[in-house]
Amino acid sequence: MSTTFAQLGVPQPIGHALSRRGITKPFDIQAATLADALKGRDVCGRAPTGSGKTLAFGIPLVARVGRAQPRRPEGLVLAPTRELADQIASDLRTFSGKVRVAVVYGGVGYGPQIRALRGGVDILVACPGRLEDLIHQGVADLSAVEIVVIDEADRMADMGFIPAVRRLLDQTANERQTMLFSATLDSEVASLTRDYQHRPVRHEVGQGTPDVVDADHVFWHVDRTKRIEVSARTIDAAGPTIVFCRTRRGSDRVARQLSRAGVLTAAIHGGRNQNQRTRALKEFASGRVQALVATDVVARGIHVEDVSAIIHYDLPADHKAYLHRSGRTARAGKEGIVVSLVPPDQIKELRHMKRRLGLRQPVTDVDLTDIQPLDRKARRPKPRRAPANPGRQPTTRRRQNGRPGRPTNKNRSRHPRSNRRRSASKSRNKRAPAGARN
């Protein structure tokens, strides 16, 4: 008989809020950690992405946090990326009730974040860089923080955030509960556990490389000039797909090329502002686009339902990046496929990475029979309709109110005064007598 949230000690109001979302049974990492976390013990949890870590730390955080004074939150969640921070805050608000939750990260204006802190925030979800900025401005004070969560700690280490995380932890209350969650618990993550947790209870769920085990992996010989064609065919066969590139410029270029190939596409990377990144994720999650072309900015911590496939358009920099990219599909027990496009000059690099990951699949020619959508009834965006005869349609100008304007006139000057003089001259000619016009 499976354990229930109530049996783990989850307060009834939180349990009812989860039930309204259709969440009635705890995932493995939740079942393992909730009882200890609700008692206030330090927890060190390892579990694969997509395994429900947000609820594993979010439920005890909401249940135990106190009412905060202005600028002095009592609960703190540190996350490596803007998207993950935003997602954590959104998830917490679904069951937080009267507990006030706010999120701060870079790439957006300071105003709303400062106003939220001054109004009082019980739980603050933050990226380290922006939080340090706000502390230096005097609008945030961590001395009252008694519960700290470090999410995706290994990603923090990969991104070089550990020194900032340490500085922030040093500013929190000495007597605090510290929960650390990560896909791996080694190197710098282990040092955080040693230096900032007190007799932590350690819980590990899944195998050492869970993201690799859960998905099907194929490796295809593909010449660099054929990657767009193969990617477009794979997306059409699989359904919703995330295409990973190494660089921002490469992501933009691949998105344009896939669009020209007939694939509805959105791009997301660190060079885009937060509104653009949020819009791209929403369009992909809602099915308005078929493919999300991304750098490793979305390789960790972002949960989008029913991602059928991952395409490594550019092979990742190392085996960890491969694992985290691949974790965007085959989440929470669902199926998924990971496709790597391997140019001839990267066979040796791939062989080394596969050895580190324990993958033994051979590199083969392209075979789309391996690709199947997760659900044949899954959402698919309606293709855009091409104009009936594009060559004969006039180019139109859009007015500011969104209504179609008149066909453009190539003879009109760009200088508004010239246009007014020409119009006035035509009006005078029309009103003048025939003799005067001659």
KAUR-V941266 format. One record per helix or strand. SS is the DSSP state (a for helix, b for strand). FROM is the first residue (numbers start at 1). TO is the last residue. If there is no record, write none. Layout:
# KAUR-V941266
SS/FROM/TO  SS/FROM/TO
This chain:
# KAUR-V941266
b/4/4  a/12/20  b/25/25  a/28/38  b/43/46  a/53/64  b/69/69  b/72/72  b/75/78  a/82/93  b/101/104  a/111/119  b/123/126  a/128/136  b/147/151  a/153/158  a/162/170  b/177/182  a/187/196  b/201/204  a/210/214  b/216/221  a/224/238  b/241/244  a/248/260  b/265/268  a/274/286  b/291/294  a/296/298  b/309/312  a/319/326  b/337/342  a/344/357  b/363/364  a/368/370  a/390/392  b/396/398  b/404/407  a/416/431  a/434/437
